[in-house]
C-alpha cells in the first residue's frame, strides 16, 4: 500500500528509517528540518538521507528515491527550538528489569 507513495516528515529520517522507507517502496521523502538541525543529532554510520538515497538510486533493481529537504524548514526550526533538549539529555533512565 505504501509503494510509490510520498512520506512527509518534520525531520530528516535517520539511516535506519531510510532503509525501511526503501523496503516498503516509498519513492519520495519530503522533510522540513535536517538531522543536523537537532542539537543531539548523531548520524548513524556517518550517513544521512541524501547518502542513503544516492546508494539506493545506484541499485538497478530498487525503485528510485527522490529527496526534498528543507520544506517549511523555518517553521520546523521554531518547533525544534522549544524542545527542552538539556532535560532530554539528562533524564533519568527507568529500570524496567524489575
N, C-alpha and C positions, 0 to 999 in steps of 0.2 A: 503494500500500500504506500510506502514511502518512496519507492523507486521513482526517480525522475523528479522528485519534489525539491522544494526550497526550504531550508532551515533558517529561521530568523533568530538571532541571539543578541542579548545585550552586551555580551563579551565574546571575544575570540575563543572558539573551542580549543581545548588543550589537545595535545598529540594523541592521547588515548581516546578522547571523544572523536577526534578526526578519523581514527581507524574505524570506529563504529559507524560514523557517518558514511564512509565509503562502503562498508559491508552491507548496509541496508539500501544502498543505491541512491542516496541523496546526491543530486548533481549540482546544487548551488547552495552556498552558505553566505548569508548576509549578516554582518555583525557590526555593532557600534564601537565599543571600546576594544583596544588591542590588549593582549595579555600583559604587555609591558606597562599599561596604564594602571594595573593593580599593584599596590605597594608591596605585597608579599609574593609577587609572581616569581616562579622558578620554572623555567622551561624544561620539560622532560626531554632528555637526550639532546639538549641544545637546539631543539627544533620548535617551530611554530606552525600555524596552519598553512602558511604560504610554502614552507619547505615540504610539508606533507602533500599539499596539492601538486607541487612540481613532480614529486615522486609518483603520485597516483596518475598524473597525466602522461607519464612516460611508460605506463603499463598498457600494452596493446589490448589486453582483454578486460580492462576495467573501464567503467564509464568515466568520462572526463568530469573534473570537479572545478566549478567556477567559484572564485572567491571575490566577495565585495566587502571590503573593510571600511570602517570609518563612517558608516551610515548613521546619522544622528549622533555622532561621537560626542559632541559638546554636551548634549543632554545626558548621555550616559556618564560622562565625567562628573557632572554635577551630582548625580546619584551616588557614584562611587565615593566622592569626596565626603559624603555624610556618614559613611560607614565607620564604626569605631575600630579601625584596624589595630591600634595598640591593645585594645581589650581582647580582640580575637587572638592576637599573638600570645597573650599572657593568660589565657583562660585556663581554668583547672581541667585536668583530664579526669574523666569519670571512670572509675574502676568497675567494669561490668563483669568481672570474673566471679563475683560473689552471688 
